[in-house]
Amino acid sequence: MSSRSLASRRRQLHPLLALGLLATSCLGECNPEDASDPATATCRAFSGVISGDPKLEMGSGYNTFVPVENGGRWLAGFGQQGGAHLWLSMRTQGVGPRVQVTYRMEEPDGRLITEGGPSHLCLNAGSGGQEALGVLAFIPDPYPEGCSRILCGGPFVFSMTLTDTDGHSLTDKRDVSGVDVGESNSDRAPPPCNDAGPPADCPATDAGP
């Protein structure tokens, strides 16, 4: 895949990364405790009924949830301002509706590559519970693609932690074998990596502690 075709996939930041304009009164049916927290009230209007034991499943995908098993390949995308990111989606039960999300990308031996967040977002009603789709986990130093640790550097560990306003905190992680560029299983292709490994003229980067 050429750099031009990769650039054509660039998108604006997904709206789930911010709560946007918050209503000053409850929308639809809301709990009394929401009266002093309009952000939670706004989230609850779209979350459906939250019930069950707290559960979290992390996955990929832009506008649909794409499950990823241990050892699978993750979906990545490119932004309009020249950055790159992993698509991070999640399915939950028993938490929310307003949550914050942090993420980490690590070497298989535990050394930190990068981390990010918190991103504050609303969980929306989904099949069997709640979900959030298309959250951006930013990739450091994505260009040139062949030099990128995440895009072309082989296996890494990807994890996320979700915390809600009731104090629930859940973490899920995956061993990732590599990255494809795309938004869903029907729209994905490997990035333009060098099969022989990173080019010799790659700029030096900090691999973390």
N, C-alpha and C positions, 0 to 999 in steps of 0.2 A: 504494500500500500504506500503511495507517495505521500510526501509531506503536504502537498496541496490537498489530497483527498482527506488527510487527517485534519487539516485546518478547516475543511468544509463542515466538519462535525462540531465546530465550536458553538457553544450556546451561552446564553446569559445564565447568571446564578439562579438556581432553582428557588422559587418563592418559599419553599419550606425552610430555608436558612434564616428567615426572619419572620416574626409574627405579624409584621405590617401594622396597619392602623388598627388599634384595639377599640372595641366597642365600650362605651361607658355604662351600658346596662346589659342585662342578660338577654341573649338571643335564644328564643325558644324556651325550653324547660331547663332550669338550672338549680343548683343547690343553694341554700341560704349562705353558706360560707363563701360562695363566689361573689357576693355583693361587694366585698372589699378587695377583690382581685379580678378586675375586668379581663385580664389576659386569660386566666383560667376559664372564666365564663365564656369567652369567645371560643376557646378550644373545645369546651364541652358541647357547644352547639353542633359540632361536626363529628364528635367522637363516638356517638352511639353509647350503648350501655357498657360500662366497664365492670367486668366481673371475673371471678376465678382466681386461682393462685397466680402470683406474678411470674410471667414467662417472657423470654426474649429470644427471637431467632433473627440473626443478621443475615442479609443477603445482598444481592446487587440489583442493578436495573435502574433505568431512568423513570419510566412511568408505569412499570409493572414489576412485581416482586420476582426476582430470579434467584432461586435457591442455589447455594454453592456448598458442596461437600468439602471436607478436608481433602487437600490435594488437588482441588479444582482450579479453574482459571477465572479471574475476576474481570469485570467489565470496567473500562476506563473511557474518559471523554476529554475533549479539549474545549477551553473557554474562549470567548471572543477577545479577551485581553492577552492571550498568549500563554495562559496557564494550562495545567492538566490536572485531572482528578480521577479518583476511583468513584464509581457510583455506589452509594451506600443506601440500602433500603432495609426495613425492619418490619417484623410482625410481632405483636405483643398481646398479652392478656394480663388483666389485673393491675395495670399501671397506667399513669397518665390522669387526665388527657394532655397536660402541659409537661414537657420533659426537656431536659438538656442532654446533649450527646457529645461525648469526646471519643477520639479514635487514636490508635497507635499503629504504626508499621514498624516491625522489628526484623532483624536478622534471625535466622533459625536458631542461633545461639543466644538470643535474647538481647543483643545490642540494639539500641534505639536507632532507627533510621529517621523517623519524623513522627510528630504527634500534633493533634489539632483539637480545637474546640475551646470552650463549650459552644455548641450551636443550640439555640432555644427554638423549639418547634412544637406544633400541635400534632397529636396522633389523630388520624381520621378513622372512621368506621371502616372495617375491612372484613373479609371472610373469616368468621370464627373469632373475631376480636378487633384489634386496632392495627393500624399500619402507618408507616411514613415511607415515602418513595423519593428517590432522586436526590438524596442529600449528598453534598460534595465533600469528599475527603481529599485534600489537596496533595499533589505529588511534587516533591521538591526537585528542582533542576531538571525539568522534562526535556530540554533541548540541548544538543541534538539527541533525538530519540534513542539512537544506538548507545549513547553514554548514560542514559537514565537508569539508576539503580532499580526503580520500580517497574518501568516499562520494559526493560530489556535485561535486567540483572539476575533473573532466575528466582528461585523460591524465596518467600518471605512470610512472615506471620502478620495477619491483619486482625485487629481486635477493636471492639467498641464497648463503651460503658454508657448506659442510659440511667438517668436519675430523675425521679418525678418529685412533685411538690409535697408528697406525703412521706418522703424519705426512702422510698424503695430505690435500690441501686442494683442493676443487673449488668453482667458482662458476658459477651459471647466472642469467640475468636475462631479463626480458620487458618490452617496451613495452606498457603496459596502457591501453586506451582508456576504461575505466570499470569500475564495480562493480555486481554484482547480489547481492541477498540470497538465500541459499539454501545447500543442502548438496550438490547434485548438478545435473547438466544437466536432470533431470526435475523439479527443485524449485528454481526461481529466479525472481526478479522484481526490477525496478529499485527502488532506494530512493526515498523521496518527495522528489525534488529539484525545485527551482524551475527551469522551463525558461528563465526570463529571467535566471538567474544567482543568486548568493547574495543572500539578503534584506539590506536595508540595515542592519538592526539586529543583524547577526552580531557576536559578541564578537571583539575583536582577538586574533589568535594569532600566535605566533612561527613564521614560515615557514622558519626555519633560516638558516644562514650563506649 
